[in-house]
Amino acid sequence: MTTLEQFKQVRTSVSPEVQSELFQLMSKDPDAAISRMVEIAGEKGLKMSSEEVRGFLRQMDDEEELMTSN
């Protein structure tokens, strides 16, 4: 099971271009953005579900980390 910390590490390890792509995709098609996040995590050796990603994003939003993190 992937942890929030592992998810954060993957998030910070992707290029600014990919982060921008995900942000734009999230505003247009959240399901596609989450699927892309699952795919990226898989490329980094982490297995996670769409529901886990949604939960991690909710946690980060609750902790106000989404707007302050790179």
Legacy VTK file of the C-alpha trace (Angstrom):
# vtk DataFile Version 3.0
C-alpha trace
ASCII
DATASET POLYDATA
POINTS 70 float
0.000 0.000 0.000
1.358 3.385 -0.991
1.625 6.067 1.681
0.952 9.780 1.450
4.682 10.437 1.848
5.477 8.178 -1.123
2.841 9.980 -3.168
4.381 13.339 -2.238
7.831 12.069 -3.251
6.531 11.030 -6.670
4.787 14.374 -7.034
7.955 16.337 -6.338
10.076 14.083 -8.550
8.276 14.902 -11.793
9.365 17.803 -13.964
7.654 21.194 -13.748
6.293 20.538 -17.244
4.561 17.351 -16.092
3.241 19.122 -12.992
1.821 21.842 -15.251
0.289 19.218 -17.547
-1.366 17.529 -14.555
-2.680 20.830 -13.198
-4.226 21.726 -16.556
-5.650 18.255 -16.975
-7.101 18.347 -13.451
-9.036 21.509 -14.273
-10.405 20.042 -17.532
-10.763 16.324 -16.807
-10.042 15.298 -13.200
-10.508 11.591 -13.912
-7.923 11.712 -16.698
-5.518 13.609 -14.424
-5.898 11.015 -11.687
-5.360 8.201 -14.194
-2.184 9.951 -15.347
-1.003 10.229 -11.723
-1.563 6.487 -11.250
0.442 5.888 -14.434
3.305 8.138 -13.285
3.414 6.418 -9.897
3.597 3.058 -11.678
6.547 4.319 -13.722
8.238 5.157 -10.394
7.564 1.657 -9.058
4.547 2.460 -6.896
1.223 0.737 -7.284
-1.775 2.840 -6.327
-5.406 3.066 -7.278
-7.376 6.059 -8.463
-9.173 6.079 -5.121
-5.867 6.250 -3.260
-4.781 9.211 -5.403
-8.095 10.958 -4.708
-7.608 10.360 -0.983
-4.044 11.690 -1.058
-5.150 14.794 -2.956
-7.962 15.368 -0.437
-5.511 15.024 2.450
-3.077 17.436 0.845
-5.904 19.878 0.122
-7.099 19.641 3.736
-3.548 20.382 4.880
-3.296 23.210 2.317
-0.276 21.580 0.695
-1.557 21.555 -2.871
-1.137 25.268 -3.396
2.155 25.610 -1.520
4.072 22.598 -2.843
6.065 22.575 -6.072
LINES 1 71
70 0 1 2 3 4 5 6 7 8 9 10 11 12 13 14 15 16 17 18 19 20 21 22 23 24 25 26 27 28 29 30 31 32 33 34 35 36 37 38 39 40 41 42 43 44 45 46 47 48 49 50 51 52 53 54 55 56 57 58 59 60 61 62 63 64 65 66 67 68 69
